Amino acid sequence: MLSRSRPPDAAVRAFLARQAGRPLSYAEVGCTGAGGGPARPPAGFNVDHHRAVLGQGAERFDRAVEAMRRWAQFRLGWVELCYPDAPLEPGVTVGILVHVLGIHWLNACRVVYTVDEASGPVRRFGFAYGTFEEHGERGEERFLVEHDERSGEVAYEIFAVSRPNHILARLGAPYARTVQR
């Protein structure tokens, strides 16, 4: 959903309700590593993997988990989550409202799996969501926080498999990759 101004909440909620009943735009649901298995990127999809060390220790991990539960990774200035009170659980549909170059672009995604591994030498928390057909991209993105209790390291990771699904996404891919970093 493209517009020159921010769509009213009623329009956003109606768009999300319509999308929620539709299938995802790709067949390989879980391809970013559902169930703790290895990622299986589909042929022809771009793979993006970014990892950043957040610090050390259990307290840092717990704070990162709480931030993810509040969808804090979407507080970037040019993107807004519709709506941050949505529960982080499989089946939930959220909107990603991008505001770039004077255009508001609302895309919908469905949470396809969550990760909550509280035991073992590496604790993990996160989720992945997949795109609907009207999304500018086609694919899946995983957000994950890990705490390696052996080293103490806490890291945040984004792993995405995607390909453009709209002409504007295709044309704007170089710009999008720059602002997403």
Order of alpha helices (4+ residues) and beta strands (2+ residues): beta-alpha-beta-alpha-beta-beta-beta-beta-beta-beta-alpha-alpha
